[in-house]
Structures are given as structure tokens and as C-alpha cells.
Amino acid sequence: MFSWCIAMSITFDIPPDVQAGLEGISDLNLRVALYLRLEAQLEAVRRQRHSTQARDIVAAAVSKVEADRGAGTDPDEAFDEFRRLHQSITERL
């Protein structure tokens, strides 16, 4: 696995299977920059659409479901809990 460094901002690991598929892409840096630019624009739209509180509630709900699954909770039970948390979020919006 090797790391990709984007000038002054981000370093991340690229799994070997992905790295193999990237070899030979001469404009990879441009593609990554375009992808990141589009993601930044999408995130700006999300921030306008949803309050910080709503995003925090969703993040907490997702974390809880992931933790429950990691602890061996039945997926159906985890989904039911997620549904209850989603309802709670919706009521607060």
C-alpha cells in the first residue's frame, strides 16, 4: 500500500488492489482534484440543507448502529433502532 499526498492538505492510503488499477492513468491528479471539487460543492449543499444539529444527530445514530452491529446485534434489530432514531431526527427538524 502506498500513500498519496495532495499538496498541503490530504494524505491517505490507497489499497494495493486500487493502486494496481490506477497505474497508467496520466491525468489522475486532475481527476482527483475534480472529484474533490465536486465533493466540496456537494458538501456545501448538504450544509445549507441540514443544520449542524441534524447532522450531529444522524452521525450519532449511525455510530450507534455500527457499534451495535460490531457487538453482534441482529441486523433487523439494528435497523429497527436506526428507524427509531431516524423518526426522532425527523421530529426535531
C-alpha positions in Angstrom: 0.0 0.0 0.0 1.3 3.5 -0.7 0.2 6.9 0.3 -1.0 9.6 -2.0 -0.2 13.2 -0.9 -2.2 16.1 -2.2 -0.3 19.4 -1.9 -0.7 20.9 1.6 -3.9 19.2 2.6 -4.5 15.4 2.5 -2.6 12.2 2.7 -4.4 8.9 2.5 -3.6 5.2 2.0 -4.6 3.6 -1.3 -5.2 -0.2 -1.0 -2.9 -2.3 -3.3 -5.8 -3.6 -5.4 -6.9 0.0 -6.1 -3.3 1.1 -6.7 -2.9 -1.5 -9.4 -5.9 -0.1 -11.2 -4.6 3.4 -11.1 -1.3 2.7 -12.8 -1.2 4.3 -16.2 -3.8 7.0 -15.6 -1.7 10.0 -16.6 -4.3 12.6 -15.5 -5.1 11.1 -12.2 -4.2 14.2 -10.3 -6.7 16.2 -12.4 -9.4 13.6 -11.8 -8.8 13.5 -8.1 -8.9 17.3 -8.0 -12.2 17.3 -10.0 -13.7 14.7 -7.7 -12.7 16.7 -4.6 -14.0 19.9 -6.0 -17.4 18.2 -6.7 -17.5 16.7 -3.2 -16.8 20.1 -1.7 -19.7 21.6 -3.7 -22.0 18.7 -2.6 -21.0 19.1 1.0 -21.8 22.9 0.8 -25.3 22.0 -0.5 -25.7 19.5 2.4 -24.6 22.1 4.9 -27.2 24.5 3.6 -29.9 21.9 3.6 -29.3 20.4 7.0 -28.5 22.1 10.3 -25.4 21.2 12.3 -27.7 19.7 15.0 -29.4 17.4 12.4 -26.0 16.2 11.0 -24.8 15.5 14.6 -27.9 13.5 15.4 -27.5 11.5 12.2 -23.8 10.8 12.9 -24.7 9.7 16.5 -27.4 7.4 15.1 -25.1 5.8 12.5 -22.3 5.4 15.1 -24.7 3.6 17.4 -26.0 1.2 14.8 -22.4 0.4 13.7 -21.4 -0.2 17.3 -24.4 -2.5 17.8 -23.6 -4.5 14.7 -20.0 -4.8 15.8 -21.2 -6.1 19.1 -23.2 -8.8 17.4 -26.6 -7.2 17.4 -29.1 -8.7 15.0 -29.2 -6.6 11.8 -33.0 -6.5 12.0 -32.8 -5.1 15.5 -30.2 -2.6 14.4 -32.4 -1.5 11.5 -35.3 -1.1 13.9 -33.2 1.0 16.2 -32.0 3.1 13.3 -35.6 3.6 12.2 -36.5 4.9 15.7 -33.5 7.2 15.7 -34.5 8.5 12.2 -38.0 9.2 13.4 -36.5 11.1 16.3 -34.4 13.2 14.0 -37.4 13.9 11.7 -39.5 15.1 14.6 -36.7 17.6 15.5 -36.4 19.1 12.1 
